[in-house]
Amino acid sequence: METVRICGGCGTKVAGDAPQGLCPECLLKVGLGTETGSQGGPGTETGHFTAPSVEELGKGFPQLEVIDLLGQGGMGAVYKARQRGLNRVVALKILPPQVSKDRSFSERFTREAQALARLNHPNIVTVHDFGEANGLFYFVMEFIDGLNLRQMLRTQKLAPKEALAIVPQICAALQYAHEEGIVHRDIKPENILVDKKGRVKIADFGLARLLGAAPQTYRLTQSHQAMGTPHYMAPEQFEKPLEVDHRADIYSLGVVFYEMLTGELPLGRFAAPSEKVQMDVRLDDVVLRALEKEPQRRYQHVSDVMTDMETIAGYAQRLPPQVRQMFGYEYKSKATLFGLPLMHIATGMDPATGKKRIAKGIIALGDIACGVFAFGGVAYGGLACGGLGIGVISFSGMALGLIAIGGAAIGLLFAFGGGALGPIAVGGGAIGYYACGGGAWGAHVLCAAVQDPAARAFFEPWVKTLMLYWTRLTPIIVLVFVLLGFIPWGMWKAAQKRSLNAGGRATA
């Protein structure tokens, strides 16, 4: 039976390999920091408006081929368009027509747009053009083919390492804008875009202030006006809007960072991120400092946030090889089978998370190993060898499996060891339905004290076969155990050498 997938945005059928589980239309609609549907923008005075149709809007922009309405919200509507002369796909954003009723808006709009057009940074959506057409103020902007962070959070849970890849790019964009004297004022997942190559772009710089500014002022807002989105706004944006500076963006960044790590907003008395998810506890200090209520207690510059994050995430790679060796090693082959690397070696602690590494692969070697063939202090797999082994066939100090061989062995079928427990148990001390050993307990027992006829009949063929082939089997058994030990050991040591040369993490 064919499995039918449904688009998470509109509910229509989509292909099985649809990116993020969305249809092409919904992918476009979330790619420019604008959600579909009409929704009033918090902190604005624009209210609801009906976005013009593609045909209607195209009449006012002869230089553009307006292709599609991507979405609309309280701060305007966004369309996909093509610049005819340059044959370039762009995003056309029109502002609500209500703003044209303010006689001073045109001057403010020109000043703000010129300032935004000067922002030239790889992590900021570029403004190509701006102006007014048929009573509509507009921006022509860079088109981002991807998703916004809100959609990513809805369709998947971000791992801490993914958040650590996104936040530094946000920091870089904000630091650049702040140095240019521009505060965003509305940092939220909807305004953070991620293209198909994983590059982060921030949209709508300064738009909250532009649409929220009172007619009689340009640089300052009235004391009762709070511009932004409530859950992401710094306390001073509500309490002291005249004193808002770049540190408000740092608070909003802290909210976004917390949400990426935990999937929740930091409301009321909230727990540190590490109490909700497995992550490096050192990130708690970064997030909580960014979320300080008082601006003077927060980070004073976004660059400081980025510096602390880079220190946490990358300090181990800057250590000498002899010191890095203390953190263990990790090697993961590029070749995969059934979605797993053919070989994964992982030992010690991962300095990026503070957690013990776990080896997961077809062949897995490590302190904790999980694989078809697993070798480690603790091993889980089809064939498990380790201090503690759990597998179909387990050779371990403490062995659990269908067939278990070890110092202490518990087998679902056969157990052999110093202490053995299973339906068929052989060992110094054996407990089973058929039990044979120095000390044996079970339904049919064969030992020095008990010679059960059924046990003797069951075990004698085994003993005779073993005695017959012992001289032939012994070298094979020894060879198998040597290979089980030395082949993984040799691969382990080779991976260690490569890992040291590659800065603590090797990939082949």
ChimeraX attribute file (.defattr): number of C-alpha atoms within 10 A of each C-alpha:
attribute: neighborCount
match mode: 1-to-1
recipient: residues
	/A:1	3
	/A:2	5
	/A:3	7
	/A:4	9
	/A:5	16
	/A:6	17
	/A:7	20
	/A:8	17
	/A:9	17
	/A:10	12
	/A:11	11
	/A:12	11
	/A:13	15
	/A:14	17
	/A:15	14
	/A:16	12
	/A:17	9
	/A:18	15
	/A:19	14
	/A:20	15
	/A:21	19
	/A:22	24
	/A:23	20
	/A:24	12
	/A:25	14
	/A:26	20
	/A:27	22
	/A:28	22
	/A:29	24
	/A:30	25
	/A:31	26
	/A:32	33
	/A:33	29
	/A:34	24
	/A:35	21
	/A:36	18
	/A:37	11
	/A:38	17
	/A:39	15
	/A:40	17
	/A:41	19
	/A:42	18
	/A:43	19
	/A:44	21
	/A:45	19
	/A:46	20
	/A:47	16
	/A:48	17
	/A:49	19
	/A:50	12
	/A:51	21
	/A:52	12
	/A:53	12
	/A:54	16
	/A:55	12
	/A:56	11
	/A:57	20
	/A:58	16
	/A:59	14
	/A:60	14
	/A:61	13
	/A:62	11
	/A:63	14
	/A:64	23
	/A:65	20
	/A:66	24
	/A:67	15
	/A:68	18
	/A:69	23
	/A:70	25
	/A:71	24
	/A:72	27
	/A:73	24
	/A:74	21
	/A:75	28
	/A:76	26
	/A:77	25
	/A:78	28
	/A:79	26
	/A:80	24
	/A:81	25
	/A:82	19
	/A:83	17
	/A:84	12
	/A:85	8
	/A:86	9
	/A:87	11
	/A:88	12
	/A:89	19
	/A:90	21
	/A:91	26
	/A:92	26
	/A:93	26
	/A:94	24
	/A:95	25
	/A:96	25
	/A:97	16
	/A:98	15
	/A:99	21
	/A:100	15
	/A:101	10
	/A:102	11
	/A:103	11
	/A:104	15
	/A:105	20
	/A:106	16
	/A:107	11
	/A:108	18
	/A:109	21
	/A:110	15
	/A:111	13
	/A:112	18
	/A:113	21
	/A:114	14
	/A:115	16
	/A:116	22
	/A:117	16
	/A:118	13
	/A:119	18
	/A:120	14
	/A:121	15
	/A:122	14
	/A:123	21
	/A:124	25
	/A:125	26
	/A:126	21
	/A:127	24
	/A:128	15
	/A:129	14
	/A:130	19
	/A:131	15
	/A:132	16
	/A:133	13
	/A:134	10
	/A:135	15
	/A:136	17
	/A:137	21
	/A:138	21
	/A:139	19
	/A:140	22
	/A:141	23
	/A:142	20
	/A:143	22
	/A:144	25
	/A:145	16
	/A:146	21
	/A:147	25
	/A:148	29
	/A:149	23
	/A:150	20
	/A:151	22
	/A:152	17
	/A:153	14
	/A:154	12
	/A:155	14
	/A:156	10
	/A:157	13
	/A:158	17
	/A:159	14
	/A:160	20
	/A:161	14
	/A:162	13
	/A:163	16
	/A:164	20
	/A:165	14
	/A:166	21
	/A:167	20
	/A:168	19
	/A:169	19
	/A:170	21
	/A:171	22
	/A:172	18
	/A:173	23
	/A:174	28
	/A:175	22
	/A:176	18
	/A:177	21
	/A:178	17
	/A:179	11
	/A:180	13
	/A:181	11
	/A:182	19
	/A:183	23
	/A:184	22
	/A:185	28
	/A:186	28
	/A:187	29
	/A:188	23
	/A:189	22
	/A:190	21
	/A:191	21
	/A:192	25
	/A:193	31
	/A:194	23
	/A:195	15
	/A:196	12
	/A:197	8
	/A:198	13
	/A:199	15
	/A:200	27
	/A:201	25
	/A:202	27
	/A:203	26
	/A:204	22
	/A:205	24
	/A:206	18
	/A:207	23
	/A:208	23
	/A:209	24
	/A:210	22
	/A:211	24
	/A:212	22
	/A:213	22
	/A:214	18
	/A:215	14
	/A:216	13
	/A:217	11
	/A:218	17
	/A:219	11
	/A:220	14
	/A:221	21
	/A:222	14
	/A:223	13
	/A:224	12
	/A:225	20
	/A:226	27
	/A:227	25
	/A:228	25
	/A:229	18
	/A:230	14
	/A:231	14
	/A:232	22
	/A:233	23
	/A:234	30
	/A:235	20
	/A:236	18
	/A:237	21
	/A:238	17
	/A:239	14
	/A:240	14
	/A:241	19
	/A:242	17
	/A:243	12
	/A:244	21
	/A:245	18
	/A:246	21
	/A:247	23
	/A:248	26
	/A:249	27
	/A:250	30
	/A:251	27
	/A:252	24
	/A:253	28
	/A:254	26
	/A:255	26
	/A:256	26
	/A:257	26
	/A:258	23
	/A:259	18
	/A:260	26
	/A:261	25
	/A:262	21
	/A:263	18
	/A:264	14
	/A:265	16
	/A:266	21
	/A:267	9
	/A:268	6
	/A:269	6
	/A:270	9
	/A:271	13
	/A:272	17
	/A:273	25
	/A:274	15
	/A:275	11
	/A:276	12
	/A:277	14
	/A:278	15
	/A:279	19
	/A:280	19
	/A:281	16
	/A:282	16
	/A:283	22
	/A:284	17
	/A:285	13
	/A:286	20
	/A:287	23
	/A:288	19
	/A:289	18
	/A:290	27
	/A:291	25
	/A:292	17
	/A:293	14
	/A:294	12
	/A:295	21
	/A:296	9
	/A:297	11
	/A:298	21
	/A:299	18
	/A:300	14
	/A:301	17
	/A:302	23
	/A:303	17
	/A:304	14
	/A:305	24
	/A:306	20
	/A:307	13
	/A:308	15
	/A:309	18
	/A:310	13
	/A:311	13
	/A:312	18
	/A:313	19
	/A:314	13
	/A:315	12
	/A:316	18
	/A:317	15
	/A:318	12
	/A:319	13
	/A:320	12
	/A:321	16
	/A:322	9
	/A:323	11
	/A:324	18
	/A:325	15
	/A:326	11
	/A:327	18
	/A:328	22
	/A:329	27
	/A:330	27
	/A:331	25
	/A:332	22
	/A:333	15
	/A:334	12
	/A:335	11
	/A:336	13
	/A:337	10
	/A:338	8
	/A:339	9
	/A:340	17
	/A:341	20
	/A:342	19
	/A:343	23
	/A:344	27
	/A:345	29
	/A:346	27
	/A:347	24
	/A:348	19
	/A:349	18
	/A:350	19
	/A:351	19
	/A:352	18
	/A:353	18
	/A:354	15
	/A:355	13
	/A:356	16
	/A:357	22
	/A:358	23
	/A:359	28
	/A:360	26
	/A:361	26
	/A:362	22
	/A:363	22
	/A:364	30
	/A:365	33
	/A:366	26
	/A:367	22
	/A:368	24
	/A:369	31
	/A:370	27
	/A:371	25
	/A:372	19
	/A:373	22
	/A:374	32
	/A:375	33
	/A:376	26
	/A:377	18
	/A:378	22
	/A:379	31
	/A:380	27
	/A:381	25
	/A:382	19
	/A:383	22
	/A:384	31
	/A:385	31
	/A:386	25
	/A:387	18
	/A:388	22
	/A:389	31
	/A:390	28
	/A:391	25
	/A:392	18
	/A:393	22
	/A:394	31
	/A:395	29
	/A:396	26
	/A:397	19
	/A:398	22
	/A:399	31
	/A:400	28
	/A:401	26
	/A:402	19
	/A:403	23
	/A:404	32
	/A:405	29
	/A:406	25
	/A:407	18
	/A:408	22
	/A:409	30
	/A:410	27
	/A:411	26
	/A:412	15
	/A:413	15
	/A:414	22
	/A:415	32
	/A:416	28
	/A:417	25
	/A:418	18
	/A:419	23
	/A:420	31
	/A:421	28
	/A:422	26
	/A:423	19
	/A:424	23
	/A:425	31
	/A:426	29
	/A:427	24
	/A:428	18
	/A:429	21
	/A:430	30
	/A:431	26
	/A:432	23
	/A:433	17
	/A:434	25
	/A:435	31
	/A:436	30
	/A:437	22
	/A:438	15
	/A:439	19
	/A:440	26
	/A:441	20
	/A:442	19
	/A:443	14
	/A:444	21
	/A:445	27
	/A:446	26
	/A:447	19
	/A:448	11
	/A:449	10
	/A:450	14
	/A:451	13
	/A:452	16
	/A:453	12
	/A:454	13
	/A:455	20
	/A:456	17
	/A:457	11
	/A:458	15
	/A:459	18
	/A:460	11
	/A:461	11
	/A:462	11
	/A:463	13
	/A:464	11
	/A:465	10
	/A:466	14
	/A:467	12
	/A:468	11
	/A:469	11
	/A:470	14
	/A:471	10
	/A:472	11
	/A:473	13
	/A:474	12
	/A:475	11
	/A:476	12
	/A:477	12
	/A:478	11
	/A:479	12
	/A:480	12
	/A:481	12
	/A:482	11
	/A:483	12
	/A:484	14
	/A:485	13
	/A:486	12
	/A:487	11
	/A:488	18
	/A:489	14
	/A:490	11
	/A:491	14
	/A:492	21
	/A:493	13
	/A:494	12
	/A:495	23
	/A:496	23
	/A:497	13
	/A:498	19
	/A:499	21
	/A:500	20
	/A:501	12
	/A:502	13
	/A:503	16
	/A:504	24
	/A:505	18
	/A:506	19
	/A:507	13
	/A:508	10
